[in-house]
Amino acid sequence: MAYATANFPSGSEPACPMIAIEQSYDSASELGTAAIAIDHTRFDNRWNRVRRAAPGRLMRIELQMAGARRGLAETEILERVNRWVNHRVTYVTDDRNYGQGDVWATASETIARGSGDCEDFAILKMQMLRAAGIGDDRVKLVLLRDLALGADHALLLVRTETGWVALDNMTDRVYDGSRPIAVRPIMSFSGERSFVHGYLDPPPAQRFTRIATDSRPLAPAATNDMTARAARIAYKATRYDGDQENLLASGAIFALISWPLGSGV
């Protein structure tokens, strides 16, 4: 998958993932979107493979090397795990690493190779945090489109007492995972559940500019109700037979961006 590169020198991380979009949101939103549960996706086998608990001893060693010891505040553990994995793992595309596209590596595989792409960073962070005592239902792998870089990307969201935070291989900073930034979340996975993402309708003065992901004409919308549109998205997600990269790039899934009634999905 053609993700943006990582492992930037300290202090030179690109600012683009942190570009905020002026829009109403609440602490329960995920990067400015609502997550809509769906029954299954074509990626479920990959997800079920990488979400199985990693070897406990291996994860404890990684936590120790990251300095994420017992007794630290959770915010400090998140920061140390994020920073450790970002510098421990070298960004390498799946084509170069495995000789094929779109491989989701387990935490053990990523550690053994010392390299991986964006979802591999996120999966290793997820397993380390689970070993540190953070519940499976509080961590979420998010597949998204980085609108600033024009590239596919993945990161880890963690639900805290104050809302979602993002652990991203593009920056060592743990940032607000509720606020909308210049990314378009497409699909996410947490525990035994899968989700597609839609945008809540903001006030008219704060509407997003429409982002077309497919050149084909869109059928007029009978309503601007997000749930009805999400059903169409979920159907496309569960029926799609291609790989992850084509799913994000082909328009098989549309972001549920709000625009005036009757103008389309």
CYANA upper distance limits for C-alpha pairs under 8 A (distance plus 0.5 A):
  1 MET  CA     93 THR  CA      7.07
  1 MET  CA     94 ASP  CA      6.99
  1 MET  CA     95 ASP  CA      8.29
  1 MET  CA    101 GLY  CA      6.42
  1 MET  CA    102 ASP  CA      5.80
  1 MET  CA    117 ASP  CA      8.37
  1 MET  CA    152 ASP  CA      7.92
  1 MET  CA    244 GLN  CA      8.20
  1 MET  CA    245 GLU  CA      6.18
  2 ALA  CA     93 THR  CA      7.50
  2 ALA  CA    151 ALA  CA      7.24
  2 ALA  CA    152 ASP  CA      6.87
  2 ALA  CA    245 GLU  CA      8.16
  3 TYR  CA     93 THR  CA      8.03
  3 TYR  CA    117 ASP  CA      7.51
  3 TYR  CA    118 CYS  CA      7.14
  3 TYR  CA    151 ALA  CA      6.35
  3 TYR  CA    152 ASP  CA      5.73
  3 TYR  CA    153 HIS  CA      5.82
  4 ALA  CA    149 LEU  CA      8.06
  4 ALA  CA    151 ALA  CA      6.83
  4 ALA  CA    152 ASP  CA      7.90
  4 ALA  CA    153 HIS  CA      7.41
  5 THR  CA     91 TYR  CA      6.67
  5 THR  CA    170 MET  CA      8.08
  6 ALA  CA     86 ASN  CA      8.01
  6 ALA  CA     90 THR  CA      7.95
  6 ALA  CA     91 TYR  CA      6.13
  6 ALA  CA    169 ASN  CA      6.46
  6 ALA  CA    170 MET  CA      5.95
  7 ASN  CA     86 ASN  CA      6.69
  7 ASN  CA     87 HIS  CA      6.60
  7 ASN  CA     89 VAL  CA      8.46
  7 ASN  CA     90 THR  CA      7.06
  7 ASN  CA     91 TYR  CA      7.32
  7 ASN  CA    169 ASN  CA      7.91
  7 ASN  CA    170 MET  CA      7.89
  8 PHE  CA     12 SER  CA      6.62
  8 PHE  CA     13 GLU  CA      6.02
  8 PHE  CA    170 MET  CA      8.24
  9 PRO  CA     13 GLU  CA      7.49
 13 GLU  CA    170 MET  CA      7.00
 13 GLU  CA    171 THR  CA      6.12
 14 PRO  CA    170 MET  CA      7.61
 14 PRO  CA    171 THR  CA      8.01
 15 ALA  CA     19 ILE  CA      7.38
 16 CYS  CA    148 ALA  CA      6.39
 16 CYS  CA    149 LEU  CA      7.81
 16 CYS  CA    182 ALA  CA      7.84
 17 PRO  CA    146 ASP  CA      7.81
 17 PRO  CA    148 ALA  CA      7.73
 17 PRO  CA    170 MET  CA      7.83
 17 PRO  CA    181 ILE  CA      7.46
 17 PRO  CA    182 ALA  CA      6.84
 17 PRO  CA    183 VAL  CA      7.85
 18 MET  CA    181 ILE  CA      6.73
 18 MET  CA    182 ALA  CA      7.77
 19 ILE  CA    181 ILE  CA      5.81
 19 ILE  CA    182 ALA  CA      6.08
 20 ALA  CA    179 ARG  CA      7.80
 20 ALA  CA    180 PRO  CA      6.52
 20 ALA  CA    181 ILE  CA      4.68
 20 ALA  CA    182 ALA  CA      6.85
 21 ILE  CA    180 PRO  CA      6.11
 21 ILE  CA    181 ILE  CA      5.74
 21 ILE  CA    182 ALA  CA      7.13
 22 GLU  CA    180 PRO  CA      8.22
 22 GLU  CA    206 GLN  CA      7.82
 23 GLN  CA     32 GLY  CA      8.48
 23 GLN  CA    180 PRO  CA      7.69
 23 GLN  CA    202 PRO  CA      7.30
 23 GLN  CA    206 GLN  CA      6.41
 23 GLN  CA    207 ARG  CA      8.12
 24 SER  CA    202 PRO  CA      6.56
 24 SER  CA    203 PRO  CA      8.46
 24 SER  CA    206 GLN  CA      8.24
 25 TYR  CA     29 SER  CA      7.03
 25 TYR  CA     32 GLY  CA      6.34
 25 TYR  CA    178 SER  CA      7.89
 25 TYR  CA    179 ARG  CA      6.97
 25 TYR  CA    180 PRO  CA      8.00
 26 ASP  CA     32 GLY  CA      8.34
 26 ASP  CA    178 SER  CA      7.33
 26 ASP  CA    179 ARG  CA      8.12
 27 SER  CA    162 THR  CA      7.59
 27 SER  CA    163 GLY  CA      5.42
 27 SER  CA    164 TRP  CA      7.38
 27 SER  CA    178 SER  CA      5.85
 27 SER  CA    179 ARG  CA      8.13
 28 ALA  CA    163 GLY  CA      6.47
 28 ALA  CA    164 TRP  CA      7.58
 28 ALA  CA    178 SER  CA      7.02
 29 SER  CA     33 THR  CA      5.85
 29 SER  CA     34 ALA  CA      6.03
 29 SER  CA     35 ALA  CA      8.36
 29 SER  CA    164 TRP  CA      8.24
 29 SER  CA    178 SER  CA      5.50
 29 SER  CA    179 ARG  CA      7.88
 30 GLU  CA     34 ALA  CA      6.71
 30 GLU  CA     35 ALA  CA      7.67
 30 GLU  CA    164 TRP  CA      7.23
 30 GLU  CA    177 GLY  CA      6.43
 30 GLU  CA    178 SER  CA      5.15
 30 GLU  CA    179 ARG  CA      7.69
 30 GLU  CA    180 PRO  CA      8.28
 31 LEU  CA    177 GLY  CA      5.73
 31 LEU  CA    178 SER  CA      5.13
 31 LEU  CA    179 ARG  CA      5.52
 31 LEU  CA    180 PRO  CA      4.98
 31 LEU  CA    181 ILE  CA      6.98
 31 LEU  CA    183 VAL  CA      8.32
 31 LEU  CA    185 PRO  CA      7.81
 32 GLY  CA    178 SER  CA      6.23
 32 GLY  CA    179 ARG  CA      5.62
 32 GLY  CA    180 PRO  CA      4.45
 32 GLY  CA    181 ILE  CA      7.95
 32 GLY  CA    199 TYR  CA      7.34
 32 GLY  CA    200 LEU  CA      8.42
 33 THR  CA    180 PRO  CA      7.90
 33 THR  CA    185 PRO  CA      8.00
 33 THR  CA    197 HIS  CA      6.48
 33 THR  CA    198 GLY  CA      5.84
 33 THR  CA    199 TYR  CA      5.11
 33 THR  CA    200 LEU  CA      6.89
 34 ALA  CA    197 HIS  CA      6.08
 34 ALA  CA    198 GLY  CA      5.73
 34 ALA  CA    199 TYR  CA      6.50
 34 ALA  CA    200 LEU  CA      7.09
 35 ALA  CA    188 SER  CA      8.48
 35 ALA  CA    195 PHE  CA      6.16
 35 ALA  CA    196 VAL  CA      6.22
 35 ALA  CA    197 HIS  CA      5.09
 35 ALA  CA    198 GLY  CA      6.99
 36 ILE  CA    195 PHE  CA      5.65
 36 ILE  CA    196 VAL  CA      5.78
 36 ILE  CA    197 HIS  CA      6.45
 36 ILE  CA    198 GLY  CA      7.80
 36 ILE  CA    230 ALA  CA      7.58
 37 ALA  CA    193 ARG  CA      7.46
 37 ALA  CA    194 SER  CA      6.28
 37 ALA  CA    195 PHE  CA      4.83
 37 ALA  CA    196 VAL  CA      7.08
 38 ILE  CA    193 ARG  CA      8.11
 38 ILE  CA    194 SER  CA      6.24
 38 ILE  CA    195 PHE  CA      5.97
 38 ILE  CA    196 VAL  CA      7.56
 38 ILE  CA    234 ALA  CA      6.71
 39 ASP  CA    193 ARG  CA      8.21
 39 ASP  CA    194 SER  CA      7.47
 40 HIS  CA     44 ASP  CA      7.12
 40 HIS  CA    194 SER  CA      7.03
 40 HIS  CA    238 THR  CA      6.51
 41 THR  CA    194 SER  CA      7.77
 41 THR  CA    237 ALA  CA      6.56
 41 THR  CA    238 THR  CA      5.08
 41 THR  CA    239 ARG  CA      8.23
 42 ARG  CA    237 ALA  CA      7.97
 42 ARG  CA    238 THR  CA      6.64
 42 ARG  CA    239 ARG  CA      8.07
 42 ARG  CA    240 TYR  CA      7.30
 42 ARG  CA    241 ASP  CA      7.23
 43 PHE  CA     47 TRP  CA      6.70
 43 PHE  CA    244 GLN  CA      8.26
 44 ASP  CA     48 ASN  CA      6.43
 45 ASN  CA     49 ARG  CA      6.70
 46 ARG  CA     50 VAL  CA      6.97
 46 ARG  CA    104 TRP  CA      6.84
 47 TRP  CA     51 ARG  CA      6.48
 47 TRP  CA    104 TRP  CA      8.24
 47 TRP  CA    189 PHE  CA      7.89
 48 ASN  CA     52 ARG  CA      6.99
 48 ASN  CA    192 GLU  CA      8.43
 49 ARG  CA    106 THR  CA      7.85
 50 VAL  CA    104 TRP  CA      7.48
 50 VAL  CA    105 ALA  CA      7.08
 50 VAL  CA    106 THR  CA      5.22
 50 VAL  CA    107 ALA  CA      7.78
 50 VAL  CA    123 ILE  CA      7.63
 51 ARG  CA    106 THR  CA      8.24
 51 ARG  CA    123 ILE  CA      8.14
 51 ARG  CA    127 GLN  CA      8.17
 51 ARG  CA    191 GLY  CA      7.88
 53 ALA  CA    127 GLN  CA      7.39
 54 ALA  CA     58 LEU  CA      8.08
 54 ALA  CA     59 MET  CA      7.46
 54 ALA  CA    106 THR  CA      8.25
 54 ALA  CA    107 ALA  CA      6.99
 54 ALA  CA    108 SER  CA      7.27
 54 ALA  CA    127 GLN  CA      6.85
 55 PRO  CA     59 MET  CA      6.90
 55 PRO  CA    108 SER  CA      8.19
 56 GLY  CA     60 ARG  CA      6.61
 56 GLY  CA    131 ALA  CA      7.28
 57 ARG  CA     61 ILE  CA      6.76
 58 LEU  CA     62 GLU  CA      6.87
 58 LEU  CA    108 SER  CA      8.34
 59 MET  CA     63 LEU  CA      6.63
 59 MET  CA    127 GLN  CA      7.74
 59 MET  CA    128 MET  CA      6.05
 59 MET  CA    131 ALA  CA      6.80
 60 ARG  CA     64 GLN  CA      6.60
 60 ARG  CA    128 MET  CA      8.20
 60 ARG  CA    131 ALA  CA      7.45
 60 ARG  CA    132 ALA  CA      8.48
 61 ILE  CA     65 MET  CA      6.73
 62 GLU  CA     66 ALA  CA      6.57
 62 GLU  CA    128 MET  CA      7.79
 63 LEU  CA     67 GLY  CA      6.70
 63 LEU  CA     68 ALA  CA      5.66
 63 LEU  CA     69 ARG  CA      7.37
 63 LEU  CA     81 VAL  CA      7.74
 63 LEU  CA    128 MET  CA      7.08
 63 LEU  CA    132 ALA  CA      8.10
 64 GLN  CA     68 ALA  CA      6.48
 64 GLN  CA     69 ARG  CA      6.78
 66 ALA  CA     80 ARG  CA      6.45
 66 ALA  CA     81 VAL  CA      6.57
 66 ALA  CA     84 TRP  CA      5.87
 67 GLY  CA     80 ARG  CA      7.17
 68 ALA  CA     72 LEU  CA      7.64
 68 ALA  CA     76 GLU  CA      8.14
 68 ALA  CA     77 ILE  CA      5.64
 68 ALA  CA     80 ARG  CA      6.57
 68 ALA  CA     81 VAL  CA      7.29
 69 ARG  CA     77 ILE  CA      8.16
 70 ARG  CA    132 ALA  CA      8.40
 72 LEU  CA     76 GLU  CA      6.80
 72 LEU  CA     77 ILE  CA      6.96
 73 ALA  CA     77 ILE  CA      6.97
 74 GLU  CA     78 LEU  CA      6.73
 75 THR  CA     79 GLU  CA      6.81
 76 GLU  CA     80 ARG  CA      6.63
 77 ILE  CA     81 VAL  CA      6.57
 78 LEU  CA     82 ASN  CA      6.54
 78 LEU  CA    129 LEU  CA      8.08
 78 LEU  CA    167 LEU  CA      8.26
 78 LEU  CA    174 VAL  CA      7.85
 79 GLU  CA     83 ARG  CA      6.60
 79 GLU  CA    172 ASP  CA      7.93
 79 GLU  CA    173 ARG  CA      7.55
 79 GLU  CA    174 VAL  CA      6.52
 80 ARG  CA     84 TRP  CA      6.39
 81 VAL  CA     85 VAL  CA      6.63
 81 VAL  CA    125 LYS  CA      6.91
 81 VAL  CA    128 MET  CA      7.84
 81 VAL  CA    129 LEU  CA      8.04
 82 ASN  CA     86 ASN  CA      6.66
 82 ASN  CA    125 LYS  CA      7.16
 82 ASN  CA    167 LEU  CA      6.32
 82 ASN  CA    168 ASP  CA      7.78
 82 ASN  CA    169 ASN  CA      8.06
 82 ASN  CA    172 ASP  CA      6.74
 82 ASN  CA    173 ARG  CA      8.38
 82 ASN  CA    174 VAL  CA      7.82
 83 ARG  CA     87 HIS  CA      6.87
 83 ARG  CA    172 ASP  CA      5.48
 83 ARG  CA    173 ARG  CA      8.26
 84 TRP  CA     88 ARG  CA      6.31
 85 VAL  CA     89 VAL  CA      6.31
 85 VAL  CA    121 PHE  CA      7.07
 85 VAL  CA    124 LEU  CA      7.93
 85 VAL  CA    125 LYS  CA      7.24
 85 VAL  CA    169 ASN  CA      8.45
 86 ASN  CA     90 THR  CA      8.28
 86 ASN  CA    121 PHE  CA      7.61
 86 ASN  CA    169 ASN  CA      5.87
 86 ASN  CA    170 MET  CA      8.50
 86 ASN  CA    171 THR  CA      8.36
 86 ASN  CA    172 ASP  CA      7.46
 88 ARG  CA    114 GLY  CA      7.44
 89 VAL  CA    110 THR  CA      8.09
 89 VAL  CA    111 ILE  CA      8.04
 89 VAL  CA    114 GLY  CA      5.53
 89 VAL  CA    115 SER  CA      5.34
 89 VAL  CA    116 GLY  CA      7.25
 89 VAL  CA    121 PHE  CA      7.72
 90 THR  CA    114 GLY  CA      6.75
 90 THR  CA    115 SER  CA      4.96
 90 THR  CA    116 GLY  CA      6.96
 91 TYR  CA    115 SER  CA      6.14
 91 TYR  CA    116 GLY  CA      5.79
 91 TYR  CA    117 ASP  CA      5.87
 91 TYR  CA    118 CYS  CA      8.04
 92 VAL  CA     96 ARG  CA      7.03
 92 VAL  CA     97 ASN  CA      6.71
 92 VAL  CA    115 SER  CA      6.35
 92 VAL  CA    116 GLY  CA      5.59
 92 VAL  CA    117 ASP  CA      6.06
 93 THR  CA     97 ASN  CA      6.55
 93 THR  CA    116 GLY  CA      7.03
 93 THR  CA    117 ASP  CA      5.96
 94 ASP  CA     98 TYR  CA      5.91
 94 ASP  CA     99 GLY  CA      7.17
 94 ASP  CA    100 GLN  CA      6.52
 94 ASP  CA    101 GLY  CA      5.75
 94 ASP  CA    102 ASP  CA      6.49
 94 ASP  CA    103 VAL  CA      6.54
 94 ASP  CA    116 GLY  CA      7.54
 94 ASP  CA    117 ASP  CA      7.20
 95 ASP  CA     99 GLY  CA      5.01
 95 ASP  CA    100 GLN  CA      5.09
 95 ASP  CA    101 GLY  CA      5.61
 95 ASP  CA    102 ASP  CA      8.38
 96 ARG  CA    100 GLN  CA      8.15
 97 ASN  CA    115 SER  CA      8.14
 97 ASN  CA    116 GLY  CA      7.64
 98 TYR  CA    103 VAL  CA      7.99
102 ASP  CA    243 ASP  CA      7.56
102 ASP  CA    244 GLN  CA      7.04
102 ASP  CA    245 GLU  CA      7.61
104 TRP  CA    119 GLU  CA      7.38
104 TRP  CA    120 ASP  CA      6.91
105 ALA  CA    109 GLU  CA      6.28
105 ALA  CA    110 THR  CA      6.62
105 ALA  CA    116 GLY  CA      8.16
105 ALA  CA    120 ASP  CA      6.26
105 ALA  CA    123 ILE  CA      8.36
106 THR  CA    110 THR  CA      6.82
106 THR  CA    120 ASP  CA      7.76
106 THR  CA    123 ILE  CA      7.47
106 THR  CA    124 LEU  CA      7.80
107 ALA  CA    111 ILE  CA      6.73
107 ALA  CA    120 ASP  CA      7.76
107 ALA  CA    123 ILE  CA      6.72
107 ALA  CA    124 LEU  CA      5.07
107 ALA  CA    127 GLN  CA      7.28
108 SER  CA    112 ALA  CA      6.61
109 GLU  CA    113 ARG  CA      6.72
110 THR  CA    114 GLY  CA      6.14
110 THR  CA    115 SER  CA      6.30
110 THR  CA    116 GLY  CA      6.55
110 THR  CA    120 ASP  CA      7.11
110 THR  CA    121 PHE  CA      8.48
110 THR  CA    124 LEU  CA      7.83
111 ILE  CA    115 SER  CA      7.82
116 GLY  CA    120 ASP  CA      5.89
116 GLY  CA    121 PHE  CA      7.21
117 ASP  CA    121 PHE  CA      7.02
118 CYS  CA    122 ALA  CA      6.97
118 CYS  CA    153 HIS  CA      6.76
118 CYS  CA    154 ALA  CA      5.85
118 CYS  CA    155 LEU  CA      7.24
118 CYS  CA    169 ASN  CA      7.21
119 GLU  CA    123 ILE  CA      6.51
119 GLU  CA    141 LEU  CA      7.99
119 GLU  CA    143 LEU  CA      8.44
119 GLU  CA    153 HIS  CA      8.16
119 GLU  CA    154 ALA  CA      5.67
119 GLU  CA    155 LEU  CA      6.91
120 ASP  CA    124 LEU  CA      6.70
121 PHE  CA    125 LYS  CA      6.82
121 PHE  CA    155 LEU  CA      8.26
121 PHE  CA    169 ASN  CA      7.09
122 ALA  CA    126 MET  CA      6.60
122 ALA  CA    141 LEU  CA      7.17
122 ALA  CA    154 ALA  CA      7.68
122 ALA  CA    155 LEU  CA      5.84
122 ALA  CA    156 LEU  CA      5.62
122 ALA  CA    167 LEU  CA      7.93
122 ALA  CA    168 ASP  CA      7.86
122 ALA  CA    169 ASN  CA      8.18
123 ILE  CA    127 GLN  CA      6.78
123 ILE  CA    141 LEU  CA      7.73
123 ILE  CA    156 LEU  CA      8.15
124 LEU  CA    128 MET  CA      6.71
125 LYS  CA    129 LEU  CA      6.64
125 LYS  CA    156 LEU  CA      8.08
126 MET  CA    130 ARG  CA      6.68
126 MET  CA    139 VAL  CA      6.94
126 MET  CA    140 LYS  CA      8.35
126 MET  CA    156 LEU  CA      7.60
127 GLN  CA    131 ALA  CA      6.70
128 MET  CA    132 ALA  CA      6.77
129 LEU  CA    133 GLY  CA      6.99
129 LEU  CA    134 ILE  CA      6.06
130 ARG  CA    134 ILE  CA      5.27
130 ARG  CA    135 GLY  CA      6.50
130 ARG  CA    136 ASP  CA      6.90
134 ILE  CA    138 ARG  CA      7.37
134 ILE  CA    139 VAL  CA      8.33
135 GLY  CA    139 VAL  CA      7.68
136 ASP  CA    190 SER  CA      7.52
136 ASP  CA    191 GLY  CA      6.12
137 ASP  CA    190 SER  CA      6.47
137 ASP  CA    191 GLY  CA      6.11
138 ARG  CA    158 VAL  CA      6.04
138 ARG  CA    159 ARG  CA      5.51
138 ARG  CA    160 THR  CA      8.19
138 ARG  CA    190 SER  CA      8.07
139 VAL  CA    156 LEU  CA      7.37
139 VAL  CA    157 LEU  CA      6.24
139 VAL  CA    158 VAL  CA      5.10
139 VAL  CA    159 ARG  CA      7.05
139 VAL  CA    190 SER  CA      6.65
139 VAL  CA    191 GLY  CA      8.48
140 LYS  CA    156 LEU  CA      6.14
140 LYS  CA    157 LEU  CA      5.58
140 LYS  CA    158 VAL  CA      6.94
140 LYS  CA    188 SER  CA      6.96
140 LYS  CA    189 PHE  CA      5.97
140 LYS  CA    190 SER  CA      5.10
140 LYS  CA    191 GLY  CA      8.36
141 LEU  CA    154 ALA  CA      7.60
141 LEU  CA    155 LEU  CA      6.55
141 LEU  CA    156 LEU  CA      5.35
141 LEU  CA    157 LEU  CA      7.01
141 LEU  CA    188 SER  CA      5.93
141 LEU  CA    189 PHE  CA      5.73
141 LEU  CA    190 SER  CA      7.09
142 VAL  CA    154 ALA  CA      5.99
142 VAL  CA    155 LEU  CA      6.01
142 VAL  CA    156 LEU  CA      6.61
142 VAL  CA    157 LEU  CA      7.59
142 VAL  CA    185 PRO  CA      7.25
142 VAL  CA    186 ILE  CA      8.04
142 VAL  CA    187 MET  CA      6.52
142 VAL  CA    188 SER  CA      4.78
142 VAL  CA    189 PHE  CA      7.14
143 LEU  CA    152 ASP  CA      8.22
143 LEU  CA    153 HIS  CA      6.68
143 LEU  CA    154 ALA  CA      5.08
143 LEU  CA    155 LEU  CA      7.49
143 LEU  CA    185 PRO  CA      6.60
143 LEU  CA    186 ILE  CA      6.27
143 LEU  CA    187 MET  CA      5.82
143 LEU  CA    188 SER  CA      6.44
144 LEU  CA    152 ASP  CA      6.55
144 LEU  CA    153 HIS  CA      5.88
144 LEU  CA    154 ALA  CA      6.33
144 LEU  CA    183 VAL  CA      7.05
144 LEU  CA    184 ARG  CA      5.88
144 LEU  CA    185 PRO  CA      4.60
144 LEU  CA    186 ILE  CA      5.53
144 LEU  CA    187 MET  CA      7.45
144 LEU  CA    248 LEU  CA      8.14
145 ARG  CA    150 GLY  CA      7.59
145 ARG  CA    151 ALA  CA      6.43
145 ARG  CA    152 ASP  CA      5.05
145 ARG  CA    153 HIS  CA      6.27
145 ARG  CA    183 VAL  CA      5.97
145 ARG  CA    184 ARG  CA      5.49
145 ARG  CA    185 PRO  CA      6.87
145 ARG  CA    186 ILE  CA      7.79
145 ARG  CA    248 LEU  CA      7.73
146 ASP  CA    150 GLY  CA      6.09
146 ASP  CA    151 ALA  CA      5.80
146 ASP  CA    152 ASP  CA      6.41
146 ASP  CA    153 HIS  CA      6.74
146 ASP  CA    182 ALA  CA      6.84
146 ASP  CA    183 VAL  CA      4.87
146 ASP  CA    184 ARG  CA      6.95
147 LEU  CA    151 ALA  CA      7.55
147 LEU  CA    182 ALA  CA      5.91
147 LEU  CA    183 VAL  CA      5.66
147 LEU  CA    184 ARG  CA      7.40
148 ALA  CA    182 ALA  CA      6.39
148 ALA  CA    183 VAL  CA      7.82
152 ASP  CA    245 GLU  CA      7.95
152 ASP  CA    248 LEU  CA      7.67
154 ALA  CA    168 ASP  CA      8.33
155 LEU  CA    166 ALA  CA      7.50
155 LEU  CA    167 LEU  CA      6.69
155 LEU  CA    168 ASP  CA      5.59
155 LEU  CA    169 ASN  CA      7.69
156 LEU  CA    166 ALA  CA      6.29
156 LEU  CA    167 LEU  CA      5.67
156 LEU  CA    168 ASP  CA      7.03
157 LEU  CA    164 TRP  CA      6.75
157 LEU  CA    165 VAL  CA      6.14
157 LEU  CA    166 ALA  CA      5.12
157 LEU  CA    167 LEU  CA      6.78
157 LEU  CA    177 GLY  CA      6.97
158 VAL  CA    164 TRP  CA      5.98
158 VAL  CA    165 VAL  CA      5.87
158 VAL  CA    166 ALA  CA      6.93
158 VAL  CA    167 LEU  CA      8.20
158 VAL  CA    177 GLY  CA      8.45
159 ARG  CA    163 GLY  CA      6.08
159 ARG  CA    164 TRP  CA      4.85
159 ARG  CA    165 VAL  CA      6.94
160 THR  CA    164 TRP  CA      6.35
160 THR  CA    165 VAL  CA      7.65
163 GLY  CA    177 GLY  CA      8.03
163 GLY  CA    178 SER  CA      7.16
164 TRP  CA    176 ASP  CA      6.93
164 TRP  CA    177 GLY  CA      5.12
164 TRP  CA    178 SER  CA      5.85
165 VAL  CA    174 VAL  CA      7.04
165 VAL  CA    175 TYR  CA      6.06
165 VAL  CA    176 ASP  CA      5.14
165 VAL  CA    177 GLY  CA      4.47
165 VAL  CA    178 SER  CA      7.35
166 ALA  CA    174 VAL  CA      6.23
166 ALA  CA    175 TYR  CA      5.86
166 ALA  CA    176 ASP  CA      6.63
166 ALA  CA    177 GLY  CA      5.21
167 LEU  CA    172 ASP  CA      8.37
167 LEU  CA    173 ARG  CA      8.11
167 LEU  CA    174 VAL  CA      5.93
167 LEU  CA    175 TYR  CA      7.70
168 ASP  CA    172 ASP  CA      7.74
168 ASP  CA    173 ARG  CA      8.43
168 ASP  CA    174 VAL  CA      7.89
184 ARG  CA    255 ALA  CA      7.29
185 PRO  CA    197 HIS  CA      6.57
185 PRO  CA    255 ALA  CA      8.06
186 ILE  CA    196 VAL  CA      6.33
186 ILE  CA    197 HIS  CA      6.05
186 ILE  CA    248 LEU  CA      7.88
186 ILE  CA    253 ILE  CA      7.69
186 ILE  CA    254 PHE  CA      8.26
186 ILE  CA    255 ALA  CA      7.16
187 MET  CA    194 SER  CA      7.94
187 MET  CA    195 PHE  CA      6.04
187 MET  CA    196 VAL  CA      4.92
187 MET  CA    197 HIS  CA      6.57
188 SER  CA    194 SER  CA      6.37
188 SER  CA    195 PHE  CA      5.62
188 SER  CA    196 VAL  CA      6.93
188 SER  CA    197 HIS  CA      8.37
189 PHE  CA    193 ARG  CA      6.41
189 PHE  CA    194 SER  CA      5.13
189 PHE  CA    195 PHE  CA      6.81
190 SER  CA    194 SER  CA      7.01
196 VAL  CA    230 ALA  CA      8.07
196 VAL  CA    233 ILE  CA      7.90
196 VAL  CA    234 ALA  CA      7.02
197 HIS  CA    230 ALA  CA      8.31
197 HIS  CA    255 ALA  CA      7.55
197 HIS  CA    256 LEU  CA      7.72
198 GLY  CA    226 MET  CA      7.48
198 GLY  CA    230 ALA  CA      7.24
198 GLY  CA    255 ALA  CA      6.66
198 GLY  CA    256 LEU  CA      4.95
198 GLY  CA    257 ILE  CA      7.45
199 TYR  CA    226 MET  CA      8.02
199 TYR  CA    255 ALA  CA      8.02
199 TYR  CA    256 LEU  CA      5.76
199 TYR  CA    257 ILE  CA      5.93
199 TYR  CA    258 SER  CA      7.01
200 LEU  CA    226 MET  CA      7.51
200 LEU  CA    258 SER  CA      7.69
201 ASP  CA    207 ARG  CA      8.24
201 ASP  CA    226 MET  CA      8.33
201 ASP  CA    258 SER  CA      6.04
202 PRO  CA    206 GLN  CA      6.45
202 PRO  CA    207 ARG  CA      6.48
202 PRO  CA    258 SER  CA      7.94
203 PRO  CA    207 ARG  CA      7.11
207 ARG  CA    258 SER  CA      6.94
207 ARG  CA    259 TRP  CA      7.01
208 PHE  CA    257 ILE  CA      7.34
208 PHE  CA    258 SER  CA      7.10
208 PHE  CA    259 TRP  CA      7.66
209 THR  CA    259 TRP  CA      8.22
210 ARG  CA    257 ILE  CA      7.07
210 ARG  CA    258 SER  CA      8.12
210 ARG  CA    259 TRP  CA      7.31
211 ILE  CA    257 ILE  CA      8.05
213 THR  CA    249 ALA  CA      8.09
213 THR  CA    250 SER  CA      7.81
213 THR  CA    251 GLY  CA      5.47
213 THR  CA    254 PHE  CA      6.88
214 ASP  CA    250 SER  CA      7.46
214 ASP  CA    251 GLY  CA      5.39
218 LEU  CA    264 GLY  CA      6.23
218 LEU  CA    265 VAL  CA      7.23
219 ALA  CA    264 GLY  CA      6.34
219 ALA  CA    265 VAL  CA      7.81
220 PRO  CA    262 GLY  CA      5.90
220 PRO  CA    263 SER  CA      6.32
220 PRO  CA    264 GLY  CA      4.99
220 PRO  CA    265 VAL  CA      7.70
221 ALA  CA    261 LEU  CA      7.46
221 ALA  CA    262 GLY  CA      5.36
221 ALA  CA    263 SER  CA      6.94
221 ALA  CA    264 GLY  CA      5.27
221 ALA  CA    265 VAL  CA      6.49
222 ALA  CA    261 LEU  CA      8.15
222 ALA  CA    262 GLY  CA      6.66
223 THR  CA    228 ALA  CA      8.35
223 THR  CA    261 LEU  CA      6.84
223 THR  CA    262 GLY  CA      7.40
224 ASN  CA    229 ARG  CA      8.24
224 ASN  CA    258 SER  CA      8.21
224 ASN  CA    260 PRO  CA      8.17
224 ASN  CA    261 LEU  CA      6.07
224 ASN  CA    262 GLY  CA      8.09
225 ASP  CA    229 ARG  CA      7.31
226 MET  CA    230 ALA  CA      6.51
226 MET  CA    256 LEU  CA      7.85
227 THR  CA    231 ALA  CA      6.80
228 ALA  CA    232 ARG  CA      7.50
229 ARG  CA    233 ILE  CA      7.04
229 ARG  CA    256 LEU  CA      7.71
229 ARG  CA    265 VAL  CA      7.01
230 ALA  CA    234 ALA  CA      6.50
230 ALA  CA    256 LEU  CA      7.80
231 ALA  CA    235 TYR  CA      6.65
232 ARG  CA    236 LYS  CA      6.91
233 ILE  CA    237 ALA  CA      6.71
233 ILE  CA    253 ILE  CA      6.30
233 ILE  CA    254 PHE  CA      7.09
234 ALA  CA    238 THR  CA      6.73
235 TYR  CA    239 ARG  CA      6.68
236 LYS  CA    240 TYR  CA      6.48
236 LYS  CA    252 ALA  CA      6.63
236 LYS  CA    253 ILE  CA      6.88
237 ALA  CA    252 ALA  CA      7.56
237 ALA  CA    253 ILE  CA      6.90
240 TYR  CA    247 LEU  CA      7.90
240 TYR  CA    252 ALA  CA      7.64
242 GLY  CA    246 ASN  CA      6.76
242 GLY  CA    247 LEU  CA      6.98
243 ASP  CA    247 LEU  CA      6.69
244 GLN  CA    248 LEU  CA      6.89
245 GLU  CA    249 ALA  CA      6.71
246 ASN  CA    250 SER  CA      5.86
247 LEU  CA    251 GLY  CA      7.41
247 LEU  CA    252 ALA  CA      6.17
247 LEU  CA    253 ILE  CA      7.31
248 LEU  CA    252 ALA  CA      7.67
248 LEU  CA    253 ILE  CA      7.33
254 PHE  CA    265 VAL  CA      8.43
256 LEU  CA    265 VAL  CA      7.35
257 ILE  CA    265 VAL  CA      8.32
259 TRP  CA    263 SER  CA      7.48
